[in-house]
Amino acid sequence: MAKFTYPKIVPSEIEATPAEFGPGEFGASAHSRRAALAALAAGAGAALLAPGALAQPSAINTRSAAASPPPPSFRRNPRWSVSEAPNTWEEITTYNNFYEFGLDKADPSERSGSFKPRPWSVEIAGEAAKTGRYTLEDILKPHALEERIYRFRCVEAWSRVVPWLGIPLKDVLARFEPNSRAKFVEFTTLLDPKQFPGQRSRVIDWPYVEGLRIDEAMHPLTLLTVGLHGRWLPNQSGAPLRLIVPWKYGFKSIKSIVRIRFTERQPATSWNKAAPDEYGFFANVNPAVDHPRWSQAKERRLGGGLFGSRIDTLPFNGYANEVASLYRGLDLRRFY
């Protein structure tokens, strides 16, 4: 397969809405965000593949795929780690934003028990040579899972450290052979109000949609994620397939993905459509650019207690050496 070449993106193709940022003061940001959301709602198995190969779109084998998979096999990647200790399984899985299950942090763990993450398939669409619907097994089998320990920073000014299991997204996307018109990648979450009770509300325009520039999607840090702490993703954490983009705020790391589309134009993403002055398309972690309603200069690390000391937020969440060059010449205050 030929080496992937990033297409050139010109400023006119960047459609992120500029935001006016005031200094803000940090308050009960999670409570404020939930209150705003409540107001909005009130008003509104394949065969094993050789490396690099890709099975043709096929019907899902529901009998084999529905069975519980064996524990994941993986290797640790010491290149992608941090000095901080990871948060515990309980800290990671019982405190989440996953509004498909509800607005409270405990809703995902308390209301996701009946969600069925298998069988699962993903539609590949848009500007690529290979498109169609593929089973989760088709997508995963050519790749070895690896563990990466990343910082995770929520836009609400809390953070944690997570040992994720996954595959570099670039390795998966390259197999579909995106063409020169593929300048962005759009991701879509499952739309199923029977399994996702939160989708019965009008908090946002469902299904949840996120997107990346193609160079962001193909960056080695971007992880297509299937597990954490050596186990498969639990339902409340985005099972069975989610994105992790560690230098961006957490809402960019979309969960329960069922569609990946290569596109020439910047996709319209859910939070950017719902509140463009608060949630930009890029959403890079930036302590110098406040949210309109609170400061982004510091964060509360989970595990330290509700009133634990706050730590300084790092530009690009501590990954500036790896990713800052992607945004050379881009006004990060304007293109938040």
Contacts in CASP RR format, 6 or more apart in sequence:
PFRMAT RR
TARGET T0000
AUTHOR 0000-0000-0000
METHOD contacts of the structure
MODEL  1
MAKFTYPKIVPSEIEATPAEFGPGEFGASAHSRRAALAALAAGAGAALLA
PGALAQPSAINTRSAAASPPPPSFRRNPRWSVSEAPNTWEEITTYNNFYE
FGLDKADPSERSGSFKPRPWSVEIAGEAAKTGRYTLEDILKPHALEERIY
RFRCVEAWSRVVPWLGIPLKDVLARFEPNSRAKFVEFTTLLDPKQFPGQR
SRVIDWPYVEGLRIDEAMHPLTLLTVGLHGRWLPNQSGAPLRLIVPWKYG
FKSIKSIVRIRFTERQPATSWNKAAPDEYGFFANVNPAVDHPRWSQAKER
RLGGGLFGSRIDTLPFNGYANEVASLYRGLDLRRFY
1 52 0 8 1.000
1 174 0 8 1.000
1 175 0 8 1.000
1 177 0 8 1.000
4 170 0 8 1.000
4 174 0 8 1.000
4 178 0 8 1.000
4 218 0 8 1.000
5 180 0 8 1.000
6 214 0 8 1.000
6 215 0 8 1.000
6 218 0 8 1.000
7 180 0 8 1.000
7 181 0 8 1.000
7 182 0 8 1.000
7 183 0 8 1.000
7 214 0 8 1.000
9 183 0 8 1.000
9 213 0 8 1.000
9 214 0 8 1.000
9 215 0 8 1.000
13 183 0 8 1.000
13 264 0 8 1.000
13 265 0 8 1.000
13 266 0 8 1.000
14 266 0 8 1.000
14 281 0 8 1.000
14 330 0 8 1.000
14 335 0 8 1.000
15 265 0 8 1.000
15 266 0 8 1.000
15 281 0 8 1.000
16 266 0 8 1.000
16 272 0 8 1.000
16 280 0 8 1.000
16 281 0 8 1.000
16 282 0 8 1.000
16 335 0 8 1.000
16 336 0 8 1.000
17 272 0 8 1.000
17 276 0 8 1.000
17 277 0 8 1.000
17 280 0 8 1.000
17 281 0 8 1.000
18 334 0 8 1.000
18 335 0 8 1.000
18 336 0 8 1.000
19 276 0 8 1.000
19 277 0 8 1.000
19 278 0 8 1.000
19 280 0 8 1.000
19 292 0 8 1.000
19 334 0 8 1.000
19 336 0 8 1.000
20 277 0 8 1.000
20 292 0 8 1.000
21 289 0 8 1.000
21 290 0 8 1.000
21 291 0 8 1.000
21 292 0 8 1.000
21 333 0 8 1.000
21 336 0 8 1.000
22 290 0 8 1.000
22 292 0 8 1.000
23 290 0 8 1.000
23 295 0 8 1.000
24 290 0 8 1.000
24 291 0 8 1.000
24 292 0 8 1.000
24 293 0 8 1.000
24 294 0 8 1.000
24 295 0 8 1.000
25 294 0 8 1.000
25 295 0 8 1.000
26 157 0 8 1.000
26 294 0 8 1.000
26 295 0 8 1.000
26 298 0 8 1.000
27 294 0 8 1.000
29 156 0 8 1.000
29 157 0 8 1.000
29 291 0 8 1.000
29 293 0 8 1.000
29 294 0 8 1.000
30 105 0 8 1.000
30 156 0 8 1.000
30 158 0 8 1.000
32 293 0 8 1.000
32 294 0 8 1.000
33 156 0 8 1.000
34 103 0 8 1.000
34 104 0 8 1.000
36 275 0 8 1.000
37 99 0 8 1.000
37 103 0 8 1.000
37 203 0 8 1.000
38 103 0 8 1.000
40 202 0 8 1.000
40 203 0 8 1.000
40 204 0 8 1.000
40 274 0 8 1.000
41 201 0 8 1.000
41 202 0 8 1.000
41 203 0 8 1.000
43 202 0 8 1.000
44 202 0 8 1.000
44 203 0 8 1.000
45 60 0 8 1.000
45 61 0 8 1.000
45 64 0 8 1.000
45 65 0 8 1.000
45 135 0 8 1.000
45 137 0 8 1.000
45 138 0 8 1.000
46 55 0 8 1.000
46 58 0 8 1.000
46 61 0 8 1.000
46 135 0 8 1.000
46 137 0 8 1.000
46 138 0 8 1.000
46 141 0 8 1.000
47 55 0 8 1.000
48 141 0 8 1.000
49 55 0 8 1.000
49 138 0 8 1.000
49 141 0 8 1.000
49 142 0 8 1.000
50 142 0 8 1.000
51 142 0 8 1.000
51 143 0 8 1.000
52 142 0 8 1.000
52 175 0 8 1.000
53 142 0 8 1.000
53 175 0 8 1.000
54 130 0 8 1.000
54 134 0 8 1.000
54 138 0 8 1.000
54 142 0 8 1.000
54 175 0 8 1.000
54 176 0 8 1.000
55 134 0 8 1.000
55 135 0 8 1.000
55 138 0 8 1.000
57 132 0 8 1.000
57 133 0 8 1.000
57 134 0 8 1.000
58 134 0 8 1.000
58 135 0 8 1.000
58 138 0 8 1.000
60 119 0 8 1.000
60 120 0 8 1.000
60 121 0 8 1.000
60 135 0 8 1.000
61 119 0 8 1.000
61 135 0 8 1.000
62 119 0 8 1.000
65 118 0 8 1.000
65 119 0 8 1.000
65 120 0 8 1.000
65 135 0 8 1.000
65 136 0 8 1.000
65 137 0 8 1.000
66 118 0 8 1.000
66 119 0 8 1.000
67 118 0 8 1.000
68 118 0 8 1.000
69 118 0 8 1.000
69 232 0 8 1.000
71 230 0 8 1.000
71 231 0 8 1.000
71 232 0 8 1.000
72 145 0 8 1.000
72 165 0 8 1.000
72 226 0 8 1.000
72 227 0 8 1.000
72 230 0 8 1.000
72 231 0 8 1.000
72 232 0 8 1.000
73 145 0 8 1.000
74 144 0 8 1.000
74 145 0 8 1.000
74 146 0 8 1.000
74 147 0 8 1.000
74 165 0 8 1.000
74 166 0 8 1.000
74 230 0 8 1.000
75 144 0 8 1.000
75 145 0 8 1.000
75 146 0 8 1.000
75 147 0 8 1.000
76 146 0 8 1.000
76 147 0 8 1.000
77 146 0 8 1.000
77 147 0 8 1.000
77 148 0 8 1.000
80 148 0 8 1.000
80 149 0 8 1.000
80 150 0 8 1.000
80 221 0 8 1.000
81 148 0 8 1.000
81 149 0 8 1.000
82 149 0 8 1.000
82 150 0 8 1.000
82 151 0 8 1.000
82 161 0 8 1.000
84 151 0 8 1.000
84 161 0 8 1.000
84 301 0 8 1.000
85 161 0 8 1.000
86 149 0 8 1.000
86 161 0 8 1.000
86 162 0 8 1.000
86 163 0 8 1.000
86 229 0 8 1.000
87 160 0 8 1.000
87 161 0 8 1.000
87 162 0 8 1.000
87 302 0 8 1.000
87 303 0 8 1.000
88 303 0 8 1.000
89 228 0 8 1.000
89 229 0 8 1.000
89 231 0 8 1.000
91 160 0 8 1.000
91 302 0 8 1.000
91 303 0 8 1.000
92 160 0 8 1.000
92 162 0 8 1.000
92 228 0 8 1.000
92 229 0 8 1.000
92 237 0 8 1.000
92 302 0 8 1.000
93 109 0 8 1.000
93 228 0 8 1.000
93 234 0 8 1.000
93 236 0 8 1.000
93 237 0 8 1.000
94 105 0 8 1.000
94 106 0 8 1.000
94 109 0 8 1.000
94 236 0 8 1.000
95 105 0 8 1.000
95 106 0 8 1.000
95 302 0 8 1.000
96 105 0 8 1.000
96 108 0 8 1.000
96 109 0 8 1.000
96 236 0 8 1.000
96 237 0 8 1.000
97 105 0 8 1.000
97 108 0 8 1.000
97 154 0 8 1.000
97 156 0 8 1.000
97 250 0 8 1.000
97 251 0 8 1.000
98 107 0 8 1.000
98 108 0 8 1.000
98 112 0 8 1.000
98 236 0 8 1.000
98 237 0 8 1.000
98 238 0 8 1.000
98 255 0 8 1.000
99 198 0 8 1.000
99 203 0 8 1.000
99 204 0 8 1.000
99 208 0 8 1.000
100 189 0 8 1.000
100 196 0 8 1.000
100 197 0 8 1.000
100 198 0 8 1.000
100 199 0 8 1.000
100 206 0 8 1.000
100 208 0 8 1.000
100 255 0 8 1.000
100 256 0 8 1.000
101 107 0 8 1.000
101 108 0 8 1.000
101 111 0 8 1.000
101 112 0 8 1.000
101 196 0 8 1.000
101 197 0 8 1.000
101 198 0 8 1.000
101 236 0 8 1.000
102 108 0 8 1.000
102 111 0 8 1.000
102 197 0 8 1.000
102 198 0 8 1.000
102 201 0 8 1.000
103 203 0 8 1.000
108 235 0 8 1.000
108 236 0 8 1.000
108 237 0 8 1.000
109 234 0 8 1.000
109 236 0 8 1.000
111 197 0 8 1.000
112 234 0 8 1.000
112 235 0 8 1.000
112 236 0 8 1.000
113 235 0 8 1.000
114 195 0 8 1.000
115 195 0 8 1.000
115 196 0 8 1.000
115 235 0 8 1.000
115 239 0 8 1.000
116 195 0 8 1.000
117 233 0 8 1.000
117 235 0 8 1.000
117 239 0 8 1.000
117 240 0 8 1.000
117 256 0 8 1.000
118 136 0 8 1.000
118 240 0 8 1.000
119 135 0 8 1.000
119 136 0 8 1.000
120 135 0 8 1.000
120 136 0 8 1.000
120 240 0 8 1.000
120 241 0 8 1.000
120 258 0 8 1.000
121 133 0 8 1.000
121 134 0 8 1.000
121 135 0 8 1.000
121 136 0 8 1.000
121 258 0 8 1.000
122 133 0 8 1.000
122 134 0 8 1.000
122 136 0 8 1.000
122 139 0 8 1.000
122 241 0 8 1.000
122 257 0 8 1.000
122 258 0 8 1.000
122 259 0 8 1.000
122 260 0 8 1.000
123 132 0 8 1.000
123 133 0 8 1.000
123 134 0 8 1.000
123 258 0 8 1.000
123 259 0 8 1.000
123 260 0 8 1.000
123 261 0 8 1.000
124 130 0 8 1.000
124 131 0 8 1.000
124 132 0 8 1.000
124 133 0 8 1.000
124 134 0 8 1.000
124 176 0 8 1.000
124 260 0 8 1.000
124 261 0 8 1.000
125 131 0 8 1.000
125 132 0 8 1.000
125 259 0 8 1.000
125 260 0 8 1.000
125 261 0 8 1.000
125 262 0 8 1.000
126 182 0 8 1.000
126 261 0 8 1.000
126 262 0 8 1.000
126 263 0 8 1.000
127 178 0 8 1.000
127 179 0 8 1.000
127 181 0 8 1.000
127 182 0 8 1.000
127 262 0 8 1.000
127 263 0 8 1.000
127 264 0 8 1.000
128 176 0 8 1.000
128 177 0 8 1.000
128 178 0 8 1.000
128 179 0 8 1.000
128 182 0 8 1.000
128 262 0 8 1.000
129 176 0 8 1.000
129 177 0 8 1.000
129 178 0 8 1.000
129 179 0 8 1.000
130 175 0 8 1.000
130 176 0 8 1.000
130 177 0 8 1.000
131 176 0 8 1.000
136 240 0 8 1.000
136 241 0 8 1.000
139 172 0 8 1.000
139 241 0 8 1.000
140 167 0 8 1.000
140 226 0 8 1.000
142 175 0 8 1.000
143 167 0 8 1.000
143 171 0 8 1.000
143 172 0 8 1.000
144 167 0 8 1.000
145 165 0 8 1.000
145 166 0 8 1.000
145 167 0 8 1.000
145 226 0 8 1.000
146 165 0 8 1.000
146 166 0 8 1.000
146 167 0 8 1.000
147 163 0 8 1.000
147 164 0 8 1.000
147 165 0 8 1.000
147 166 0 8 1.000
147 230 0 8 1.000
148 163 0 8 1.000
148 164 0 8 1.000
148 166 0 8 1.000
148 223 0 8 1.000
149 161 0 8 1.000
149 162 0 8 1.000
149 163 0 8 1.000
149 164 0 8 1.000
150 161 0 8 1.000
150 162 0 8 1.000
150 164 0 8 1.000
150 223 0 8 1.000
150 244 0 8 1.000
150 246 0 8 1.000
151 159 0 8 1.000
151 160 0 8 1.000
151 161 0 8 1.000
151 246 0 8 1.000
151 317 0 8 1.000
151 318 0 8 1.000
152 159 0 8 1.000
152 160 0 8 1.000
152 161 0 8 1.000
152 162 0 8 1.000
152 244 0 8 1.000
152 246 0 8 1.000
152 250 0 8 1.000
152 253 0 8 1.000
153 159 0 8 1.000
153 249 0 8 1.000
153 250 0 8 1.000
153 285 0 8 1.000
153 299 0 8 1.000
153 313 0 8 1.000
153 317 0 8 1.000
154 249 0 8 1.000
154 250 0 8 1.000
154 251 0 8 1.000
155 249 0 8 1.000
155 250 0 8 1.000
155 251 0 8 1.000
155 279 0 8 1.000
155 283 0 8 1.000
155 291 0 8 1.000
155 296 0 8 1.000
156 294 0 8 1.000
157 291 0 8 1.000
157 294 0 8 1.000
157 295 0 8 1.000
157 296 0 8 1.000
157 298 0 8 1.000
157 299 0 8 1.000
157 300 0 8 1.000
157 313 0 8 1.000
158 299 0 8 1.000
158 300 0 8 1.000
158 301 0 8 1.000
158 302 0 8 1.000
159 299 0 8 1.000
159 300 0 8 1.000
159 301 0 8 1.000
159 302 0 8 1.000
159 311 0 8 1.000
159 313 0 8 1.000
160 301 0 8 1.000
160 302 0 8 1.000
160 303 0 8 1.000
161 301 0 8 1.000
162 228 0 8 1.000
163 228 0 8 1.000
163 229 0 8 1.000
163 230 0 8 1.000
164 223 0 8 1.000
164 225 0 8 1.000
164 227 0 8 1.000
164 228 0 8 1.000
164 244 0 8 1.000
165 225 0 8 1.000
165 226 0 8 1.000
165 227 0 8 1.000
165 228 0 8 1.000
165 230 0 8 1.000
165 232 0 8 1.000
166 223 0 8 1.000
166 224 0 8 1.000
166 225 0 8 1.000
166 226 0 8 1.000
166 227 0 8 1.000
167 223 0 8 1.000
167 224 0 8 1.000
167 226 0 8 1.000
168 220 0 8 1.000
168 222 0 8 1.000
168 223 0 8 1.000
168 224 0 8 1.000
169 217 0 8 1.000
169 218 0 8 1.000
169 222 0 8 1.000
169 223 0 8 1.000
169 224 0 8 1.000
169 243 0 8 1.000
170 217 0 8 1.000
170 218 0 8 1.000
170 219 0 8 1.000
170 220 0 8 1.000
170 222 0 8 1.000
172 224 0 8 1.000
173 185 0 8 1.000
173 217 0 8 1.000
173 218 0 8 1.000
173 260 0 8 1.000
173 262 0 8 1.000
174 218 0 8 1.000
176 262 0 8 1.000
178 214 0 8 1.000
178 262 0 8 1.000
179 262 0 8 1.000
181 262 0 8 1.000
181 264 0 8 1.000
182 214 0 8 1.000
182 262 0 8 1.000
182 263 0 8 1.000
182 264 0 8 1.000
183 213 0 8 1.000
183 214 0 8 1.000
183 263 0 8 1.000
183 264 0 8 1.000
183 265 0 8 1.000
184 211 0 8 1.000
184 212 0 8 1.000
184 213 0 8 1.000
184 214 0 8 1.000
184 262 0 8 1.000
184 263 0 8 1.000
184 264 0 8 1.000
184 265 0 8 1.000
184 266 0 8 1.000
184 267 0 8 1.000
185 211 0 8 1.000
185 212 0 8 1.000
185 213 0 8 1.000
185 214 0 8 1.000
185 217 0 8 1.000
185 260 0 8 1.000
185 261 0 8 1.000
185 262 0 8 1.000
185 263 0 8 1.000
186 209 0 8 1.000
186 210 0 8 1.000
186 211 0 8 1.000
186 259 0 8 1.000
186 260 0 8 1.000
186 261 0 8 1.000
186 262 0 8 1.000
186 263 0 8 1.000
186 267 0 8 1.000
187 209 0 8 1.000
187 210 0 8 1.000
187 211 0 8 1.000
187 212 0 8 1.000
187 243 0 8 1.000
187 254 0 8 1.000
187 257 0 8 1.000
187 259 0 8 1.000
187 260 0 8 1.000
187 261 0 8 1.000
188 207 0 8 1.000
188 208 0 8 1.000
188 209 0 8 1.000
188 254 0 8 1.000
188 257 0 8 1.000
188 258 0 8 1.000
188 259 0 8 1.000
188 260 0 8 1.000
188 261 0 8 1.000
189 207 0 8 1.000
189 208 0 8 1.000
189 209 0 8 1.000
189 254 0 8 1.000
189 255 0 8 1.000
189 256 0 8 1.000
189 257 0 8 1.000
189 258 0 8 1.000
190 196 0 8 1.000
190 207 0 8 1.000
190 256 0 8 1.000
190 258 0 8 1.000
191 199 0 8 1.000
191 206 0 8 1.000
191 207 0 8 1.000
192 199 0 8 1.000
193 199 0 8 1.000
193 200 0 8 1.000
193 206 0 8 1.000
199 206 0 8 1.000
199 207 0 8 1.000
203 274 0 8 1.000
204 270 0 8 1.000
204 271 0 8 1.000
204 273 0 8 1.000
204 274 0 8 1.000
205 270 0 8 1.000
205 273 0 8 1.000
205 274 0 8 1.000
208 254 0 8 1.000
208 255 0 8 1.000
208 270 0 8 1.000
209 254 0 8 1.000
209 267 0 8 1.000
209 268 0 8 1.000
209 269 0 8 1.000
209 270 0 8 1.000
210 243 0 8 1.000
210 251 0 8 1.000
210 252 0 8 1.000
210 253 0 8 1.000
210 254 0 8 1.000
210 267 0 8 1.000
210 269 0 8 1.000
210 270 0 8 1.000
211 252 0 8 1.000
211 254 0 8 1.000
211 267 0 8 1.000
211 269 0 8 1.000
211 281 0 8 1.000
212 222 0 8 1.000
212 245 0 8 1.000
212 252 0 8 1.000
213 266 0 8 1.000
213 326 0 8 1.000
214 262 0 8 1.000
215 326 0 8 1.000
216 222 0 8 1.000
216 245 0 8 1.000
216 326 0 8 1.000
219 322 0 8 1.000
219 323 0 8 1.000
219 326 0 8 1.000
220 322 0 8 1.000
221 245 0 8 1.000
221 246 0 8 1.000
221 247 0 8 1.000
221 319 0 8 1.000
221 322 0 8 1.000
221 323 0 8 1.000
222 243 0 8 1.000
222 244 0 8 1.000
222 245 0 8 1.000
223 243 0 8 1.000
223 244 0 8 1.000
223 245 0 8 1.000
223 246 0 8 1.000
224 241 0 8 1.000
224 242 0 8 1.000
224 243 0 8 1.000
225 233 0 8 1.000
225 241 0 8 1.000
225 242 0 8 1.000
225 243 0 8 1.000
225 244 0 8 1.000
225 253 0 8 1.000
226 232 0 8 1.000
226 233 0 8 1.000
226 240 0 8 1.000
226 241 0 8 1.000
226 242 0 8 1.000
227 233 0 8 1.000
227 237 0 8 1.000
228 237 0 8 1.000
232 239 0 8 1.000
232 240 0 8 1.000
233 239 0 8 1.000
233 240 0 8 1.000
233 241 0 8 1.000
233 242 0 8 1.000
237 255 0 8 1.000
238 255 0 8 1.000
238 256 0 8 1.000
239 256 0 8 1.000
240 256 0 8 1.000
241 256 0 8 1.000
241 257 0 8 1.000
242 253 0 8 1.000
242 254 0 8 1.000
242 255 0 8 1.000
242 256 0 8 1.000
242 257 0 8 1.000
243 252 0 8 1.000
243 253 0 8 1.000
243 254 0 8 1.000
243 255 0 8 1.000
243 257 0 8 1.000
244 253 0 8 1.000
245 252 0 8 1.000
245 253 0 8 1.000
246 317 0 8 1.000
246 319 0 8 1.000
247 284 0 8 1.000
247 285 0 8 1.000
247 316 0 8 1.000
247 317 0 8 1.000
247 318 0 8 1.000
247 319 0 8 1.000
247 320 0 8 1.000
247 322 0 8 1.000
247 323 0 8 1.000
248 282 0 8 1.000
248 283 0 8 1.000
248 284 0 8 1.000
248 285 0 8 1.000
248 317 0 8 1.000
249 283 0 8 1.000
249 284 0 8 1.000
249 285 0 8 1.000
250 283 0 8 1.000
251 271 0 8 1.000
251 279 0 8 1.000
251 283 0 8 1.000
252 283 0 8 1.000
261 267 0 8 1.000
266 281 0 8 1.000
269 281 0 8 1.000
271 278 0 8 1.000
271 279 0 8 1.000
271 280 0 8 1.000
272 279 0 8 1.000
272 280 0 8 1.000
272 281 0 8 1.000
277 292 0 8 1.000
278 291 0 8 1.000
278 292 0 8 1.000
278 293 0 8 1.000
280 335 0 8 1.000
280 336 0 8 1.000
281 335 0 8 1.000
282 327 0 8 1.000
282 332 0 8 1.000
282 335 0 8 1.000
282 336 0 8 1.000
283 336 0 8 1.000
284 316 0 8 1.000
284 327 0 8 1.000
284 332 0 8 1.000
284 336 0 8 1.000
285 296 0 8 1.000
285 313 0 8 1.000
285 314 0 8 1.000
285 315 0 8 1.000
285 316 0 8 1.000
285 317 0 8 1.000
285 318 0 8 1.000
286 296 0 8 1.000
286 315 0 8 1.000
286 316 0 8 1.000
286 332 0 8 1.000
286 336 0 8 1.000
287 296 0 8 1.000
287 297 0 8 1.000
287 298 0 8 1.000
287 312 0 8 1.000
287 313 0 8 1.000
287 314 0 8 1.000
287 315 0 8 1.000
288 296 0 8 1.000
288 297 0 8 1.000
288 315 0 8 1.000
288 333 0 8 1.000
289 296 0 8 1.000
289 332 0 8 1.000
289 333 0 8 1.000
289 336 0 8 1.000
290 296 0 8 1.000
290 297 0 8 1.000
296 313 0 8 1.000
297 312 0 8 1.000
297 313 0 8 1.000
298 310 0 8 1.000
298 311 0 8 1.000
298 312 0 8 1.000
298 313 0 8 1.000
299 310 0 8 1.000
299 311 0 8 1.000
299 312 0 8 1.000
299 313 0 8 1.000
300 306 0 8 1.000
300 308 0 8 1.000
300 310 0 8 1.000
301 311 0 8 1.000
314 320 0 8 1.000
315 324 0 8 1.000
316 322 0 8 1.000
316 323 0 8 1.000
316 324 0 8 1.000
END
